[in-house]
């Protein structure tokens, strides 16, 4: 089992992860869970016992990998711009944006462990990323030019709220990019296909060993 979540978050993260390069984004190192770490196979009941929400920050999700890859290969999307990364998790997409030349990057999540992981991962990759720990859905984000979201359509309620908000922000002339590996709750209309990537998956939170992840423009 993982160490108690009452420990210092940074200490907890370091004790339950290893520094790993995501398969599609080898330029970036992240503190991620692997098969040798107890947190890899911990059940929801196990996590509740230790006061830990699902550790989404401990995995490099396929949609996030695709979006990070696209940004690194197409830096013009963020270069010289102010970027907001929603539901950032490990901070992978935010870090990619900073590496690609964004002048300011904010990574947002509601999990305090994710916020700590983002800071640790940004430091490991030598980039500056500001963090924001609150539910930002519905906020105008007037100070940002680009909104990024990797793999946010894993639940119906989450997808409905997030996509409606992102569409509203796109209508307000924000550039909005979404990475998704074909989740059931991804809307079928209202988005433009940008690029597809094939990603090998081996995480316990996925139901397949391969994902075709697509970057969409909202």
C-alpha positions in Angstrom: 0.0 0.0 0.0 1.1 3.6 -0.5 2.4 5.7 2.3 -0.3 7.6 4.2 -1.6 10.6 2.4 -1.2 12.6 5.7 2.5 12.8 4.9 4.0 15.8 3.2 2.6 15.7 -0.4 6.0 16.0 -2.1 7.4 13.2 0.1 4.3 11.0 -0.7 4.7 11.6 -4.4 8.4 10.9 -4.5 7.9 7.7 -2.5 5.2 6.3 -4.7 6.4 7.3 -8.2 9.5 7.1 -10.4 10.8 9.7 -12.9 9.6 8.3 -16.3 9.4 9.6 -19.9 5.8 9.1 -21.3 6.0 7.0 -24.5 4.9 9.7 -26.9 6.7 12.6 -25.2 10.2 11.5 -24.5 11.4 15.1 -24.1 9.6 15.3 -20.7 10.3 13.5 -17.5 7.4 13.0 -15.0 7.0 11.5 -11.6 4.6 8.6 -12.5 3.4 5.4 -11.0 4.6 2.1 -12.5 4.0 -1.6 -11.8 6.6 -1.7 -9.0 4.8 1.0 -7.0 1.9 0.1 -4.6 -0.2 3.0 -5.8 -0.4 1.4 -9.3 -2.8 -1.3 -8.2 -4.5 0.4 -5.2 -8.2 0.2 -5.3 -10.6 3.0 -4.6 -11.3 1.6 -1.1 -7.5 1.4 -0.5 -7.1 5.0 -1.5 -10.1 6.1 0.7 -8.4 4.4 3.7 -5.4 6.6 3.2 -7.3 9.8 2.5 -6.2 9.9 -1.1 -8.4 10.8 -4.1 -7.8 8.9 -7.3 -4.2 9.6 -8.3 -4.9 10.9 -11.8 -1.7 12.9 -11.5 0.4 9.7 -11.3 -0.4 8.6 -14.9 0.4 10.1 -18.3 -3.1 9.9 -19.9 -3.3 9.2 -23.6 -5.2 12.4 -24.4 -2.7 14.5 -22.6 0.2 12.8 -24.3 -1.3 13.5 -27.7 -1.9 17.1 -26.8 1.6 17.6 -25.4 3.1 15.9 -28.5 1.2 18.2 -30.8 2.2 21.4 -28.9 5.9 20.4 -29.0 5.7 19.7 -32.7 3.6 22.8 -33.5 5.0 25.5 -31.1 3.2 28.3 -32.9 0.0 27.2 -31.1 1.4 28.6 -27.8 4.6 30.5 -28.6 4.5 34.0 -27.1 1.0 33.3 -25.7 -0.6 33.0 -22.2 -1.7 29.4 -21.7 -4.2 27.8 -19.3 -4.1 24.0 -18.9 -7.3 22.7 -17.4 -7.4 19.5 -15.2 -3.6 19.3 -15.6 -3.0 16.2 -13.5 0.8 15.5 -13.8 1.3 18.8 -15.6 2.4 17.1 -18.8 0.5 19.5 -21.2 1.4 22.6 -19.2 5.1 21.6 -19.2 5.0 21.0 -23.0 3.4 24.5 -23.5 6.2 26.1 -21.4 8.9 24.2 -23.4 7.3 25.3 -26.6 7.6 29.0 -25.8 4.5 30.1 -24.0 5.2 33.3 -22.1 3.1 32.2 -19.2 1.5 28.9 -18.3 -1.0 28.1 -15.5 -1.8 24.5 -14.7 -5.2 24.0 -13.0 -6.4 21.0 -10.9 -8.7 20.5 -7.9 -6.4 17.8 -6.3 -3.7 19.2 -3.9 -1.5 16.2 -4.7 -1.8 17.1 -8.4 -0.7 20.6 -7.7 2.3 19.4 -5.8 3.1 16.9 -8.6 2.9 19.7 -11.2 5.4 21.8 -9.3 7.8 18.9 -8.9 7.5 17.9 -12.6 7.9 21.5 -13.8 11.0 21.8 -11.7 12.4 18.5 -13.1 12.0 19.8 -16.6 13.4 23.3 -15.9 10.3 25.3 -16.8 8.1 27.7 -14.9 4.4 26.8 -14.5 2.0 28.6 -12.2 -0.6 26.4 -10.4 -4.3 27.1 -9.7 -6.2 24.8 -7.3 -9.9 25.3 -7.7 -12.8 24.4 -10.1 -12.3 26.9 -12.9 -15.2 25.7 -15.1 -17.3 28.7 -16.0 -14.6 31.3 -15.5 -14.0 33.6 -18.4 -10.2 33.4 -18.2 -9.9 36.7 -20.0 -6.1 36.9 -19.2 -5.3 33.8 -21.3 -5.0 33.3 -25.1 -5.0 29.5 -25.2 -6.9 26.9 -23.3 -5.7 23.3 -23.2 -7.5 20.2 -21.9 -6.1 16.7 -22.0 -8.4 13.7 -21.5 -11.3 15.3 -19.6 -14.3 13.3 -21.1 -14.0 10.2 -18.8 -17.3 10.9 -17.0 -20.6 12.2 -18.4 -21.0 15.1 -15.9 -17.4 16.2 -16.3 -17.6 16.0 -20.1 -20.8 18.0 -20.2 -19.7 20.8 -18.0 -16.2 21.0 -19.5 -17.2 20.9 -23.2 -20.0 23.5 -22.7 -17.5 25.9 -21.0 -14.7 25.3 -23.6 -17.2 26.0 -26.4 -18.2 29.2 -24.7 -14.5 30.2 -24.4 -13.9 29.3 -28.1 -16.8 31.5 -29.0 -15.0 34.3 -27.1 -12.1 33.9 -29.5 -9.9 31.8 -27.3 -7.8 29.1 -29.0 -9.1 25.8 -27.4 -7.4 22.5 -28.0 -8.6 19.2 -26.5 -6.8 15.8 -26.4 -8.9 12.7 -26.2 -8.4 8.9 -26.9 -11.9 8.2 -27.9 -13.8 8.4 -24.6 -17.5 7.6 -24.7 -18.5 11.0 -23.5 -16.6 13.0 -26.1 -19.1 15.0 -28.1 -19.6 13.9 -31.7 -20.0 17.4 -33.1 -18.7 20.9 -32.6 -15.0 20.1 -32.9 -12.5 20.0 -35.7 -10.1 17.1 -36.1 -6.4 18.2 -35.9 -4.2 15.1 -35.7 -4.2 11.5 -34.5 -1.5 9.6 -32.6 -1.1 6.0 -31.7 -0.1 5.5 -28.1 0.8 2.3 -26.2 -1.0 2.1 -22.8 -0.2 -0.1 -19.8 -1.8 1.8 -16.9 -4.3 0.1 -14.6 -6.9 2.9 -15.2 -7.2 2.1 -18.9 -9.1 -0.7 -20.6 -6.9 -1.3 -23.5 -3.2 -1.6 -24.4 -3.4 0.8 -27.3 -5.1 4.1 -27.9 -5.7 6.3 -30.9 -5.6 9.7 -29.3 -6.8 12.7 -31.3 -6.2 16.4 -30.8 -9.3 18.4 -31.5 -9.9 22.2 -31.9 -13.0 23.3 -30.1 
